[in-house]
Amino acid sequence: MALDEATANLLAQMAAQGGKPLHEQEPDEARKAGSAITELYGRGPEMLRVDDVRLPTSDGDEFAVRVLVPVEIPAGVIVYYHGGGWVLGDIDQFDTLGRQLAARTRCAVVLVDYRKAPEHKYPTAVEDSWQALVWAHRNGTEIAGADVPLIVAGDSAGGNLAAVMAHRARDRSGPELALQVLVYPVTAADFDTPSYTDPENQQILTREGMIWFWNHYAPEERRGEPEASPLLAERFDGLPPAVVLLAEHDPLRDEGEAYVAALEKAGVPVRSRLFKSQTHGFFTMVNVLPGSAEAIDYVVAEIGARLDEVARR
């Protein structure tokens, strides 16, 4: 199926601007280009409270989290890990998305500005993500004003980190997670799957671009570790229920489908949806692509259903 009209028009506009493909750029070049599209998103809903916090790391560094609180007593706390191949993006670029999720779900959203590669290679992003999750758990009552369910979520590389956090939380006996929301997650480093090699899938994210991300993030000898490629984990049982969103024209589609199958085989409750005529990155194109609004609607509904289920227990 072809891309929808809005996506095709956006890609045409991007192509008309020229510029080098991602895999021919240096990280700083790519970061500047990526930040430009953020202006199209506009400002998200007003929050009751916004707190920017710096979390110290064990190596003497620090990173930021932004806490978006939409109401006096939120229904839950969502720890959100943004995409960008572990190289691009920051919490300012994902602020509008975070505000929409917070307002629509009535949950506090914690945006995590984990440190990026290549300056900070794997497993730095994993360790920062874990520290942010533990911090959100320990401060959940202060954030939400009550003991509420904790959810992990993320898109692309952030979906990878959210999936890894679900494994860690199980293996380290907490924090207890009510749900994991994985949006076209990176789950492996296999660049030869049919979805990777399909010419129709070389859109916003290409096979060469994904190889570029992995080359900056993790050396080849470590890419098979489950905390880099969660599809290669030894076990999937005992993980929290999952909501997985995939895009039809996405190099990562096959590994996302394989991850859904692994969760289902292990008996983990999974709700998954393949968004037709969409390409990688569509979810975060807030106020730009109709597909983004449809996907956010889906996520909001699934989070609401899960929170209702937890409340009935």
The 8 nearest C-alpha neighbors of each residue, nearest first, counted from 0:
[[1, 276, 2, 275, 247, 248, 3, 199],
 [2, 0, 276, 3, 199, 248, 277, 275],
 [3, 1, 276, 277, 7, 6, 4, 0],
 [2, 4, 276, 6, 5, 7, 1, 277],
 [3, 5, 7, 6, 8, 2, 9, 1],
 [6, 4, 8, 7, 3, 288, 9, 289],
 [7, 5, 9, 8, 4, 3, 10, 2],
 [6, 8, 4, 10, 9, 5, 2, 11],
 [9, 7, 11, 5, 6, 10, 4, 12],
 [10, 8, 6, 12, 11, 7, 5, 13],
 [11, 9, 13, 7, 12, 8, 14, 6],
 [12, 10, 8, 14, 9, 13, 15, 7],
 [11, 13, 15, 9, 10, 14, 8, 16],
 [12, 14, 10, 16, 11, 15, 9, 17],
 [13, 15, 11, 16, 17, 12, 10, 18],
 [16, 14, 12, 17, 13, 11, 10, 18],
 [17, 15, 14, 13, 18, 12, 11, 19],
 [18, 16, 15, 14, 19, 13, 20, 12],
 [17, 19, 16, 20, 14, 15, 13, 21],
 [18, 20, 23, 21, 24, 17, 22, 29],
 [21, 19, 23, 22, 18, 24, 208, 17],
 [20, 22, 24, 23, 208, 19, 29, 211],
 [21, 23, 208, 211, 24, 20, 207, 210],
 [24, 22, 21, 20, 19, 25, 211, 208],
 [25, 23, 21, 22, 28, 29, 26, 19],
 [24, 26, 28, 27, 29, 23, 22, 21],
 [27, 25, 29, 28, 30, 24, 86, 87],
 [26, 28, 30, 29, 25, 31, 24, 32],
 [29, 27, 25, 31, 26, 30, 24, 32],
 [28, 30, 26, 32, 27, 31, 33, 24],
 [29, 31, 27, 33, 28, 32, 87, 26],
 [32, 30, 34, 28, 33, 29, 27, 35],
 [33, 31, 29, 30, 35, 34, 28, 36],
 [34, 32, 30, 31, 35, 29, 36, 88],
 [33, 35, 31, 37, 32, 36, 30, 92],
 [36, 34, 37, 32, 33, 38, 31, 39],
 [37, 35, 38, 34, 39, 33, 32, 40],
 [38, 36, 39, 35, 34, 40, 92, 33],
 [37, 39, 36, 40, 41, 35, 34, 92],
 [40, 38, 37, 36, 41, 287, 286, 35],
 [41, 39, 286, 285, 38, 37, 287, 42],
 [42, 40, 39, 38, 43, 95, 286, 37],
 [43, 41, 95, 40, 44, 94, 45, 98],
 [42, 44, 95, 98, 99, 41, 45, 96],
 [45, 43, 98, 99, 46, 102, 42, 95],
 [44, 46, 43, 47, 98, 69, 102, 48],
 [47, 45, 69, 48, 68, 44, 67, 49],
 [46, 48, 69, 68, 70, 45, 49, 71],
 [47, 49, 68, 46, 67, 50, 69, 66],
 [50, 48, 67, 66, 68, 46, 51, 65],
 [49, 51, 66, 65, 52, 48, 67, 64],
 [52, 50, 65, 64, 66, 49, 53, 63],
 [51, 53, 64, 63, 50, 65, 54, 66],
 [54, 52, 63, 62, 61, 64, 55, 51],
 [53, 55, 61, 62, 63, 52, 56, 64],
 [56, 54, 61, 60, 53, 62, 59, 57],
 [57, 55, 61, 60, 58, 59, 54, 127],
 [56, 58, 59, 55, 60, 61, 126, 127],
 [59, 57, 56, 60, 55, 61, 123, 126],
 [60, 58, 56, 57, 55, 61, 54, 62],
 [59, 61, 56, 58, 55, 62, 57, 54],
 [62, 60, 55, 56, 54, 53, 59, 63],
 [61, 63, 54, 53, 113, 112, 114, 55],
 [64, 62, 53, 112, 52, 54, 111, 65],
 [63, 65, 111, 52, 110, 112, 51, 109],
 [66, 64, 51, 110, 109, 50, 52, 67],
 [65, 67, 109, 50, 49, 108, 68, 51],
 [66, 68, 49, 108, 107, 48, 109, 69],
 [67, 69, 107, 48, 47, 46, 70, 49],
 [70, 68, 46, 47, 102, 101, 105, 107],
 [71, 69, 72, 73, 47, 68, 105, 46],
 [70, 72, 73, 69, 144, 47, 143, 68],
 [73, 71, 143, 144, 70, 74, 145, 106],
 [74, 72, 106, 143, 75, 105, 70, 107],
 [75, 73, 106, 105, 147, 72, 76, 148],
 [74, 76, 106, 148, 147, 73, 149, 107],
 [75, 77, 107, 149, 106, 108, 150, 148],
 [78, 76, 150, 108, 151, 79, 149, 109],
 [77, 79, 109, 151, 108, 150, 152, 110],
 [78, 80, 152, 110, 153, 109, 77, 151],
 [81, 79, 157, 153, 111, 152, 110, 161],
 [82, 80, 157, 153, 154, 79, 83, 93],
 [83, 81, 157, 156, 155, 154, 84, 80],
 [82, 84, 87, 88, 85, 86, 156, 81],
 [83, 85, 156, 86, 212, 82, 87, 155],
 [84, 86, 83, 115, 156, 116, 87, 216],
 [87, 85, 116, 115, 84, 83, 117, 212],
 [88, 86, 83, 30, 85, 84, 89, 115],
 [89, 87, 83, 92, 82, 30, 86, 90],
 [88, 90, 91, 92, 112, 93, 87, 81],
 [89, 91, 93, 92, 112, 94, 110, 111],
 [92, 90, 94, 93, 89, 95, 88, 37],
 [91, 93, 90, 89, 94, 37, 88, 34],
 [94, 92, 90, 96, 91, 95, 97, 89],
 [93, 95, 97, 91, 96, 92, 90, 98],
 [96, 94, 43, 98, 97, 93, 42, 99],
 [95, 97, 99, 93, 98, 94, 100, 285],
 [96, 98, 94, 100, 95, 99, 101, 93],
 [99, 97, 101, 95, 43, 100, 96, 44],
 [100, 98, 96, 102, 101, 97, 103, 43],
 [99, 101, 97, 103, 98, 102, 104, 96],
 [102, 100, 98, 106, 105, 99, 104, 103],
 [103, 101, 105, 99, 100, 69, 104, 98],
 [102, 104, 100, 101, 105, 99, 299, 106],
 [105, 103, 106, 101, 299, 102, 100, 303],
 [106, 104, 102, 101, 73, 103, 74, 69],
 [107, 105, 75, 73, 101, 74, 104, 76],
 [106, 108, 68, 76, 67, 101, 73, 77],
 [109, 107, 77, 67, 101, 66, 76, 78],
 [108, 110, 66, 78, 65, 79, 77, 111],
 [111, 109, 65, 79, 64, 90, 108, 78],
 [112, 110, 64, 80, 113, 79, 109, 63],
 [113, 111, 63, 90, 89, 64, 62, 114],
 [114, 112, 127, 124, 111, 62, 128, 115],
 [113, 115, 124, 119, 112, 62, 123, 116],
 [116, 114, 86, 119, 85, 118, 117, 113],
 [117, 115, 119, 118, 120, 86, 216, 215],
 [116, 118, 215, 119, 120, 216, 115, 86],
 [117, 119, 116, 120, 115, 114, 215, 86],
 [120, 118, 116, 117, 115, 123, 114, 121],
 [119, 121, 116, 216, 117, 123, 122, 217],
 [122, 120, 123, 217, 216, 124, 119, 125],
 [121, 123, 125, 124, 120, 126, 227, 226],
 [124, 122, 121, 126, 125, 120, 119, 127],
 [125, 123, 127, 113, 126, 122, 114, 128],
 [126, 124, 128, 122, 123, 127, 129, 160],
 [125, 127, 129, 123, 128, 124, 130, 122],
 [128, 126, 130, 124, 129, 113, 125, 123],
 [129, 127, 125, 131, 126, 130, 124, 132],
 [130, 128, 132, 126, 131, 127, 133, 125],
 [129, 131, 127, 133, 132, 128, 134, 126],
 [132, 130, 134, 128, 129, 133, 135, 127],
 [133, 131, 129, 135, 134, 130, 136, 128],
 [132, 134, 136, 130, 135, 131, 137, 129],
 [133, 135, 131, 137, 132, 136, 138, 130],
 [136, 134, 132, 138, 133, 139, 137, 131],
 [135, 137, 139, 133, 134, 138, 132, 174],
 [138, 136, 134, 135, 139, 133, 140, 132],
 [137, 139, 135, 141, 136, 140, 134, 142],
 [138, 140, 136, 142, 141, 135, 137, 143],
 [139, 141, 145, 144, 143, 146, 142, 138],
 [140, 142, 138, 144, 139, 143, 145, 137],
 [143, 141, 139, 140, 144, 138, 107, 68],
 [144, 142, 140, 73, 145, 72, 141, 139],
 [143, 145, 140, 141, 72, 142, 146, 71],
 [144, 146, 140, 143, 147, 72, 139, 141],
 [145, 147, 140, 139, 148, 144, 143, 75],
 [146, 148, 75, 145, 74, 149, 76, 143],
 [149, 147, 75, 177, 76, 150, 176, 146],
 [148, 150, 76, 176, 177, 75, 77, 147],
 [151, 149, 77, 178, 176, 177, 179, 76],
 [152, 150, 78, 179, 161, 77, 79, 180],
 [153, 151, 180, 79, 161, 179, 181, 78],
 [152, 154, 158, 157, 80, 79, 81, 181],
 [153, 155, 158, 182, 157, 82, 81, 184],
 [154, 156, 184, 158, 82, 157, 183, 185],
 [157, 155, 82, 159, 84, 158, 185, 85],
 [158, 156, 153, 80, 82, 81, 154, 160],
 [159, 157, 153, 184, 154, 181, 155, 161],
 [158, 160, 156, 185, 184, 157, 162, 161],
 [159, 161, 157, 163, 158, 162, 164, 125],
 [162, 160, 158, 164, 163, 152, 159, 151],
 [163, 161, 165, 159, 164, 160, 158, 166],
 [162, 164, 160, 166, 165, 161, 226, 229],
 [165, 163, 167, 161, 166, 162, 168, 160],
 [164, 166, 162, 168, 163, 167, 238, 169],
 [167, 165, 163, 169, 164, 168, 170, 238],
 [168, 166, 164, 170, 169, 165, 171, 163],
 [167, 169, 173, 165, 171, 174, 166, 170],
 [168, 170, 166, 172, 167, 171, 173, 165],
 [171, 169, 167, 168, 172, 166, 173, 165],
 [170, 172, 168, 169, 173, 167, 174, 166],
 [173, 171, 169, 170, 168, 174, 175, 167],
 [174, 172, 168, 175, 171, 169, 176, 170],
 [173, 175, 168, 176, 136, 172, 133, 169],
 [176, 174, 173, 177, 168, 149, 172, 169],
 [177, 175, 149, 150, 178, 239, 174, 148],
 [176, 178, 150, 149, 148, 239, 175, 240],
 [179, 177, 150, 240, 239, 176, 241, 180],
 [178, 180, 241, 151, 152, 150, 242, 181],
 [181, 179, 152, 242, 241, 243, 151, 178],
 [182, 180, 243, 158, 153, 184, 152, 242],
 [181, 183, 154, 244, 184, 158, 243, 153],
 [184, 182, 245, 155, 244, 154, 255, 181],
 [185, 183, 155, 158, 159, 182, 181, 154],
 [184, 186, 159, 155, 156, 187, 158, 251],
 [185, 187, 228, 230, 229, 159, 184, 254],
 [188, 186, 228, 189, 230, 185, 254, 229],
 [187, 189, 190, 222, 228, 186, 213, 223],
 [190, 188, 191, 187, 192, 254, 195, 186],
 [189, 191, 195, 192, 188, 206, 210, 196],
 [192, 190, 189, 195, 196, 193, 194, 206],
 [191, 193, 195, 194, 190, 196, 189, 253],
 [194, 192, 196, 195, 197, 191, 253, 250],
 [195, 193, 250, 197, 192, 196, 253, 252],
 [196, 194, 250, 192, 193, 206, 197, 190],
 [195, 197, 193, 194, 191, 198, 192, 206],
 [196, 198, 194, 199, 200, 195, 193, 201],
 [199, 197, 200, 201, 196, 195, 194, 202],
 [200, 198, 197, 201, 248, 202, 1, 249],
 [199, 201, 248, 249, 198, 197, 202, 250],
 [202, 200, 205, 198, 199, 204, 206, 203],
 [201, 203, 204, 200, 205, 278, 199, 248],
 [204, 202, 279, 205, 201, 278, 280, 10],
 [203, 205, 202, 279, 208, 201, 209, 206],
 [206, 204, 201, 208, 207, 202, 209, 203],
 [205, 207, 209, 208, 195, 210, 250, 190],
 [208, 206, 210, 205, 209, 22, 211, 21],
 [207, 209, 205, 211, 22, 206, 210, 21],
 [208, 210, 212, 206, 211, 207, 205, 213],
 [209, 211, 207, 213, 212, 208, 214, 206],
 [212, 210, 208, 214, 209, 22, 213, 207],
 [213, 211, 209, 84, 215, 210, 214, 216],
 [212, 214, 216, 210, 215, 211, 217, 209],
 [215, 213, 211, 212, 216, 217, 210, 218],
 [214, 216, 117, 212, 213, 116, 217, 211],
 [217, 215, 213, 120, 116, 214, 121, 117],
 [216, 218, 121, 213, 214, 120, 215, 222],
 [219, 217, 220, 221, 214, 222, 216, 213],
 [218, 220, 222, 221, 217, 214, 223, 213],
 [219, 221, 218, 222, 223, 217, 224, 227],
 [222, 220, 219, 223, 224, 218, 217, 227],
 [223, 221, 219, 224, 227, 220, 217, 228],
 [224, 222, 221, 228, 225, 227, 231, 220],
 [223, 225, 227, 226, 222, 221, 228, 231],
 [226, 224, 229, 228, 232, 227, 231, 223],
 [225, 227, 224, 163, 229, 228, 125, 122],
 [226, 228, 225, 224, 222, 229, 223, 221],
 [227, 229, 187, 225, 186, 230, 226, 231],
 [230, 228, 225, 231, 186, 232, 226, 163],
 [229, 231, 186, 228, 232, 258, 187, 225],
 [232, 230, 229, 225, 228, 233, 223, 224],
 [233, 231, 225, 229, 234, 230, 235, 228],
 [234, 232, 231, 235, 225, 230, 229, 236],
 [235, 233, 232, 236, 265, 231, 237, 261],
 [234, 236, 265, 262, 238, 237, 261, 233],
 [237, 235, 265, 238, 234, 267, 266, 262],
 [236, 238, 235, 239, 169, 267, 265, 266],
 [237, 239, 236, 235, 165, 169, 267, 166],
 [240, 238, 178, 176, 177, 241, 179, 237],
 [241, 239, 268, 178, 267, 269, 179, 238],
 [242, 240, 269, 179, 178, 180, 243, 270],
 [241, 243, 180, 270, 271, 269, 181, 179],
 [242, 244, 271, 181, 182, 180, 241, 270],
 [245, 243, 182, 272, 183, 271, 273, 181],
 [244, 246, 183, 273, 274, 252, 272, 182],
 [245, 247, 274, 277, 278, 249, 273, 248],
 [246, 248, 275, 277, 249, 274, 276, 278],
 [249, 247, 200, 278, 246, 277, 199, 276],
 [248, 250, 279, 200, 278, 251, 252, 246],
 [249, 251, 195, 194, 252, 200, 206, 205],
 [252, 250, 249, 254, 253, 255, 185, 194],
 [251, 253, 255, 249, 254, 250, 194, 245],
 [254, 252, 256, 255, 251, 194, 257, 192],
 [253, 255, 257, 256, 251, 252, 186, 258],
 [256, 254, 258, 252, 253, 257, 184, 251],
 [255, 257, 253, 259, 258, 254, 252, 260],
 [258, 256, 254, 260, 255, 259, 253, 261],
 [257, 259, 261, 255, 260, 256, 230, 254],
 [258, 260, 256, 262, 257, 261, 263, 255],
 [259, 261, 257, 263, 258, 262, 264, 256],
 [262, 260, 258, 264, 259, 263, 257, 265],
 [263, 261, 259, 265, 267, 260, 264, 235],
 [262, 264, 266, 260, 265, 267, 261, 259],
 [263, 265, 261, 266, 262, 260, 267, 235],
 [266, 264, 236, 262, 263, 235, 267, 261],
 [265, 267, 263, 264, 268, 262, 236, 237],
 [266, 268, 262, 263, 265, 240, 269, 238],
 [269, 267, 240, 266, 241, 263, 270, 262],
 [270, 268, 241, 242, 240, 267, 271, 263],
 [269, 271, 242, 241, 243, 268, 272, 240],
 [272, 270, 243, 242, 244, 269, 273, 259],
 [271, 273, 244, 274, 245, 243, 270, 242],
 [272, 274, 245, 246, 244, 275, 247, 271],
 [275, 273, 246, 247, 277, 245, 272, 276],
 [274, 276, 247, 277, 273, 246, 0, 248],
 [275, 277, 2, 3, 1, 247, 0, 274],
 [278, 276, 246, 275, 247, 2, 248, 274],
 [277, 279, 248, 249, 246, 281, 280, 247],
 [278, 280, 249, 281, 246, 204, 203, 248],
 [279, 281, 282, 283, 278, 284, 203, 204],
 [280, 282, 284, 283, 291, 279, 278, 277],
 [283, 281, 291, 280, 284, 294, 290, 295],
 [282, 284, 285, 281, 280, 291, 96, 93],
 [285, 283, 287, 281, 282, 288, 291, 286],
 [284, 286, 287, 283, 40, 291, 96, 288],
 [287, 285, 40, 288, 284, 41, 39, 292],
 [286, 288, 284, 285, 40, 39, 289, 291],
 [289, 287, 290, 291, 284, 286, 5, 285],
 [290, 288, 292, 291, 293, 287, 5, 286],
 [291, 289, 293, 288, 292, 294, 281, 282],
 [290, 292, 282, 294, 289, 288, 293, 281],
 [291, 293, 295, 289, 290, 294, 296, 285],
 [294, 292, 290, 296, 291, 295, 297, 289],
 [295, 293, 297, 291, 296, 292, 290, 282],
 [294, 296, 298, 292, 297, 293, 299, 291],
 [297, 295, 293, 299, 294, 298, 292, 300],
 [298, 296, 294, 300, 295, 299, 301, 293],
 [297, 299, 295, 301, 300, 296, 302, 294],
 [298, 300, 296, 302, 297, 301, 104, 295],
 [301, 299, 303, 297, 298, 302, 304, 296],
 [302, 300, 304, 298, 303, 299, 305, 297],
 [303, 301, 305, 299, 304, 300, 298, 306],
 [302, 304, 300, 306, 301, 305, 299, 307],
 [305, 303, 301, 307, 302, 306, 300, 308],
 [304, 306, 308, 302, 307, 303, 301, 309],
 [305, 307, 309, 303, 308, 304, 310, 302],
 [308, 306, 310, 304, 305, 309, 303, 311],
 [309, 307, 305, 311, 306, 310, 304, 312],
 [308, 310, 306, 311, 307, 312, 305, 177],
 [311, 309, 307, 308, 312, 306, 305, 148],
 [312, 310, 308, 309, 307, 306, 305, 304],
 [311, 309, 310, 308, 307, 306, 305, 148]]
